[in-house]
Amino acid sequence: MIQSRRIGRARVTRVVEYAAPTHDPAFLFPALPQEKIDAQVGWLAPHHYIPSMNRLIVTIQIWVVQIDDKVILIDTGVGNDKPRAAARMNRLNNRVLEWLAAAGAPREAVTHVIQTHMHMDHTGWNTVLDRGMWVPTFPNARYLMPKTDFLHYEAALQGAPDAVMDDSWHDSVMPVVRAGLADLIPEDAGEILGCLTVEPVPGHTPGMLSYRLRADGEEGLFCADVFHSPLQIVYPDLNTAYCALPEVARATRARVLEQAADRGTLLMPMHFGAPCCGYIRRTADGYAFEGADWPPLTLPGADA
């Protein structure tokens, strides 16, 4: 499935790898009591939470940015054929490459692949299986990886396995590095590619980066995993079980919320159900999420 919108002259398309009611709230948010979920069911269900199953809907998606002469992917999902411990991610056989091509991003046309952080569900389509070997999926692209995260996991994985990384370091990250296609992006990189501003959002991982897209007076923020669910907008102190630096994650989330509310920025998280992106609005006691509708779909070239 693909959906597109405009941010100035940039076309932004989301390509959905999968979306499903996969997560028990008690697992994803260990500190969240059920009554706090129940208090939000009126707007949370049915697109972000299924009350009858007590499951949160989690989406895996890839953002495609087409601007000027660039075709940029923001994160690359889980990927096909990858052996993973989680059954929902194990050895997928999805049609993501066909959807990318339909969105105007066939393999050879992609110019840049941006990793917001180095987790397995954000790096998977970096590579594909070719005659028993993992090879870069996008041979003409530069793969931009957060330097702090890369160095962190490079050192940490020498000592012990990491459940959140699973085998992605070996099958989705290092083949790209060995092919000479990877660039490490520091937290103070500023503007890159003429349209994206690098903004550090640590906490979920030590070196997670967000990317602010500005074009023709409009802007959107690819905010990575600062938020896994809109529940974290209503309850900003709420961390997931995966937050490596809990207090840092809370401070980051508070800053992103305040800035988004002040600037009217379109937030584009990685894991929300429908609507998958939207705006932060202030309320009497905090913040609320206002989903952004998608305009009618026009395929690349149709509105040129």
C-alpha positions in Angstrom: 0.0 0.0 0.0 1.3 3.5 -0.8 0.0 7.0 0.1 1.5 10.3 -1.0 1.3 13.9 -0.1 3.2 17.1 -0.8 5.5 19.1 1.4 6.3 22.0 -0.8 7.9 20.7 -3.9 8.7 17.4 -2.2 6.6 14.3 -2.7 6.4 12.2 0.5 5.1 8.7 0.2 4.7 6.0 2.8 5.1 2.4 1.8 3.6 0.0 4.3 5.4 -3.2 5.0 2.8 -4.5 7.4 0.4 -3.1 10.0 -1.4 -5.3 12.6 -2.6 -5.6 16.2 0.7 -7.2 17.3 1.6 -5.8 20.7 0.2 -6.4 24.1 0.3 -2.9 25.8 1.7 -4.4 28.9 4.7 -5.6 26.9 5.4 -2.5 24.9 4.6 -0.1 27.7 5.3 -1.9 31.0 4.6 1.2 33.2 1.2 1.9 31.6 -1.8 0.8 33.7 -4.8 -0.6 31.7 -7.1 2.2 33.0 -5.0 4.8 31.3 -5.5 3.0 28.0 -9.2 2.6 28.7 -9.5 6.4 29.2 -8.3 7.0 25.6 -10.2 4.2 23.8 -12.7 6.8 22.3 -10.0 8.1 19.9 -7.4 5.3 20.1 -9.6 2.6 18.6 -9.9 1.1 16.1 -6.9 2.4 14.2 -4.3 2.4 17.0 -5.7 -0.1 19.4 -8.2 -3.1 19.3 -10.0 -3.3 22.7 -11.4 -6.8 22.1 -7.9 -8.2 21.6 -6.2 -5.7 24.0 -3.5 -5.2 21.3 -1.9 -2.1 20.0 -1.6 -1.7 16.2 2.0 -1.3 15.1 2.9 -0.4 11.6 6.2 -1.0 9.8 6.6 1.5 7.0 9.2 3.2 4.8 9.1 6.9 3.9 10.0 7.9 0.4 11.1 11.5 -0.3 11.3 12.6 -3.9 12.7 16.1 -4.3 14.7 17.7 -7.2 16.9 14.9 -8.5 16.9 12.8 -5.3 15.0 9.7 -4.3 15.5 9.3 -0.5 14.3 6.4 1.7 13.8 7.1 5.4 14.4 3.7 7.2 13.9 0.4 5.5 11.7 -1.8 7.7 12.2 -5.5 8.4 13.0 -6.9 5.0 12.3 -10.2 3.3 13.9 -13.5 4.1 15.5 -12.2 7.3 15.7 -14.8 10.1 14.3 -13.1 13.2 13.4 -14.3 16.6 10.0 -12.5 16.6 7.5 -14.5 14.6 5.8 -11.4 13.2 9.2 -10.5 11.5 10.6 -13.9 10.7 11.4 -14.6 7.1 8.9 -12.2 5.6 7.8 -12.5 2.0 6.3 -9.1 1.2 5.9 -7.0 -2.0 7.7 -4.0 -0.7 10.0 -3.6 -3.7 7.1 -3.5 -6.1 5.4 -0.9 -4.0 8.5 1.2 -3.9 8.7 1.0 -7.7 5.1 2.0 -7.9 5.9 5.0 -5.7 8.7 6.1 -8.1 11.5 4.5 -6.1 12.7 1.4 -8.0 15.9 -0.1 -6.7 18.3 1.6 -9.2 16.7 5.0 -8.8 17.2 5.4 -5.1 19.9 7.9 -4.4 20.0 7.9 -0.6 18.9 5.5 2.2 18.7 7.2 5.6 18.7 5.3 8.9 17.2 7.1 11.8 18.6 4.5 14.1 20.1 1.0 13.8 17.4 -1.3 15.1 16.4 -4.4 13.0 13.0 -3.0 12.0 14.6 0.1 10.4 17.4 -1.5 8.5 16.0 -4.7 6.9 15.5 -3.6 3.3 19.1 -2.4 3.2 19.9 -5.8 1.7 18.3 -8.6 -0.3 19.2 -12.2 -0.6 21.0 -13.0 -3.9 22.3 -16.5 -4.5 22.8 -17.1 -0.8 24.4 -13.7 0.0 23.1 -10.5 1.4 23.8 -7.7 -1.0 22.8 -4.0 -1.0 19.3 -3.5 -2.3 19.9 -0.1 -3.7 23.2 -0.3 -5.5 23.4 3.4 -6.5 22.5 4.9 -3.1 24.6 6.2 -0.3 23.4 4.7 3.0 23.5 7.4 5.8 23.8 5.8 9.2 23.9 7.7 12.6 27.5 7.7 13.7 26.8 7.5 17.5 24.4 4.5 17.0 26.8 2.7 14.6 29.8 3.0 17.0 27.6 2.0 20.0 26.4 -1.2 18.4 29.7 -2.0 16.8 31.2 -2.1 20.3 28.3 -3.6 22.1 27.8 -6.5 19.8 31.3 -7.6 20.3 30.4 -8.4 23.9 27.0 -10.0 23.6 24.0 -10.4 21.3 21.3 -7.7 21.3 17.7 -8.8 21.2 16.5 -5.6 19.5 19.2 -5.9 16.8 18.8 -9.6 16.4 20.9 -10.6 13.3 20.4 -7.3 11.5 23.9 -6.1 12.1 25.3 -9.0 10.1 22.7 -9.4 7.3 21.4 -5.8 6.9 24.2 -3.4 8.0 27.6 -4.8 7.5 27.0 -5.9 3.9 26.4 -2.3 3.0 29.5 -1.2 4.9 31.6 -3.8 3.1 30.3 -2.6 -0.2 31.6 0.9 0.6 28.1 2.5 0.4 27.8 3.7 4.0 28.4 7.2 5.4 28.3 7.9 9.2 26.3 11.0 10.0 27.3 12.9 13.2 24.7 14.5 15.4 25.9 18.0 14.4 25.7 17.4 10.7 23.2 20.2 10.2 21.5 20.4 6.7 22.2 17.5 4.3 21.1 16.8 0.8 19.9 20.3 0.4 16.5 19.6 2.1 16.9 17.7 5.3 18.2 18.9 8.7 19.7 16.4 11.1 18.3 16.7 14.6 19.4 14.4 17.4 16.6 12.6 19.3 18.5 10.2 21.7 16.9 8.0 24.2 15.3 5.1 22.3 18.8 4.4 21.1 21.9 6.4 22.2 22.3 8.1 18.8 18.8 8.2 17.1 18.4 11.0 14.6 15.3 12.7 13.3 15.2 14.5 9.9 13.4 17.8 9.3 12.3 18.2 5.7 11.9 21.8 4.6 10.6 22.8 1.1 9.0 26.0 -0.1 8.0 27.2 3.3 6.5 23.9 4.5 8.0 21.3 6.8 7.7 17.9 8.2 9.7 15.9 10.7 10.6 12.2 10.3 10.7 11.7 14.0 11.8 8.0 14.1 10.8 6.2 17.2 10.4 9.1 19.6 6.8 7.9 19.5 5.7 4.3 19.0 2.1 5.0 19.6 0.0 8.2 19.9 -0.5 7.2 23.5 3.0 8.8 24.1 1.6 12.1 23.0 -1.1 12.0 25.6 1.3 10.5 28.2 4.7 12.0 27.3 6.5 10.3 30.2 5.6 6.9 28.8 8.6 5.0 27.5 8.6 1.7 25.6 10.4 -1.4 26.9 12.9 -0.7 24.1 14.1 2.7 25.3 17.8 2.4 26.0 18.1 5.6 28.0 14.7 6.2 29.7 15.2 9.6 31.2 16.9 10.9 28.0 14.0 9.5 26.0 11.5 11.4 28.1 13.4 14.7 27.8 13.6 14.2 24.0 9.9 13.4 23.7 9.0 16.6 25.7 11.2 18.7 23.5 9.9 17.3 20.2 6.3 17.8 21.4 6.9 21.4 22.4 8.6 22.2 19.2 6.0 20.5 17.0 3.2 22.3 18.7 4.9 25.6 18.4 5.8 25.2 14.8 2.8 23.4 13.4 5.1 20.7 12.1 3.7 17.6 10.4 5.1 14.7 12.4 5.8 11.5 10.5 6.6 8.6 13.0 7.5 5.2 11.9 5.0 2.9 13.7 1.6 4.6 14.0 -1.6 3.1 12.6 -3.9 5.2 10.5 -3.6 8.2 10.4 0.1 7.5 10.4 1.1 11.2 10.6 -0.3 14.3 12.0 0.0 17.4 14.2 0.5 18.1 17.9 -2.1 20.3 19.4 -2.0 21.8 22.9 -4.8 20.9 25.3 -5.7 22.2 28.8 -3.6 19.5 30.4 -1.0 18.6 27.8 -1.0 17.5 24.1 -3.3 15.7 21.7 -2.7 14.1 18.3 -4.5 15.4 15.3 -4.2 13.0 12.4 -3.5 14.3 8.9 -5.7 13.0 6.1 -4.1 11.8 2.9 -5.1 13.6 -0.3 -6.3 11.5 -3.2 -3.5 9.3 -4.5 -1.7 10.4 -7.7 1.1 8.2 -8.9 4.5 9.8 -9.9 4.3 11.6 -13.2 0.5 12.1 -13.0 0.8 15.5 -11.4 4.0 16.6 -13.0 
